[in-house]
Amino acid sequence: FYWLKSLPVLYLPDSGYSLDKFASKIVKSIFTEVGISATEVVRDQEPNFELERKILDDIVFDAIGLTQDERKEVYWAVCELVQRRLQKAKSV
């Protein structure tokens, strides 16, 4: 298991939330967690995150060096993909 030493590990800053709290979090729809309406144009909305979602995402986004604008683009793109998929599912 010598290779384990070479694996990168994310630093988890003290956010006031334990890993147990994140692990036991009930996952909701992307629209609920990001605070974007599924029935409106995604890019006309500003993300309004649930606290746990923002903390967890910021850890990952900080690690890969995304700017605030790039983070918003990620949320918009994911919500648009899910929105299109839901619309397609309703049409069949």
C-alpha positions in Angstrom: 0.0 0.0 0.0 3.0 2.3 -0.6 0.9 4.1 -3.3 -1.5 5.5 -0.6 1.2 8.0 0.4 1.1 9.6 -3.0 -2.7 10.2 -3.1 -3.7 13.9 -2.7 -5.8 14.7 0.3 -8.2 17.7 0.5 -7.6 20.0 3.5 -10.9 20.5 5.3 -10.9 23.9 7.0 -12.7 24.2 10.3 -16.1 25.2 9.0 -18.0 24.2 12.1 -19.3 21.1 10.4 -18.0 17.7 11.0 -17.5 15.0 8.3 -20.3 13.1 10.1 -22.7 15.9 9.5 -21.9 16.1 5.8 -22.2 12.3 5.5 -25.6 12.2 7.2 -26.9 15.2 5.1 -30.1 14.4 3.2 -29.4 15.2 -0.5 -32.1 17.2 -2.1 -32.6 18.2 -5.8 -29.9 20.3 -7.4 -32.4 23.1 -7.7 -33.2 23.1 -4.0 -29.6 22.9 -2.9 -28.4 25.7 -5.3 -31.6 27.8 -4.9 -32.5 28.0 -8.5 -36.0 27.4 -9.8 -36.4 24.5 -12.2 -39.3 26.2 -14.0 -37.5 29.5 -14.9 -34.5 30.3 -17.1 -31.5 29.2 -15.2 -29.1 31.9 -16.2 -31.6 34.6 -15.2 -31.2 33.5 -11.6 -28.5 34.0 -9.0 -27.6 30.8 -7.0 -28.8 31.0 -3.4 -27.1 28.0 -1.7 -28.0 25.9 1.3 -25.2 26.4 3.8 -23.9 22.8 3.8 -23.9 22.7 -0.1 -21.8 25.9 -0.2 -19.3 24.8 2.4 -18.7 21.4 0.7 -18.6 22.9 -2.8 -16.2 25.6 -1.7 -13.7 23.0 -0.4 -13.6 21.3 -3.8 -13.7 24.5 -5.9 -10.9 26.1 -3.8 -8.8 22.9 -4.3 -9.1 23.2 -8.1 -8.8 27.0 -8.1 -12.1 28.1 -9.6 -13.0 31.8 -9.5 -16.5 32.9 -8.3 -17.6 33.4 -11.9 -16.4 29.9 -12.8 -18.2 28.5 -9.8 -21.5 30.2 -10.9 -21.0 28.8 -14.4 -20.7 25.3 -13.0 -23.9 25.6 -11.1 -25.7 27.1 -14.1 -24.4 24.4 -16.4 -25.4 21.6 -14.1 -28.9 23.0 -13.5 -29.4 23.5 -17.3 -28.4 19.9 -17.9 -30.8 18.6 -15.3 -33.5 20.9 -16.5 -33.2 19.7 -20.1 -33.2 16.1 -18.9 -36.3 16.6 -16.9 -38.0 18.2 -19.9 -37.0 15.4 -22.2 -38.3 12.8 -19.7 -41.7 14.6 -19.7 -41.9 14.6 -23.5 -41.7 10.8 -23.9 
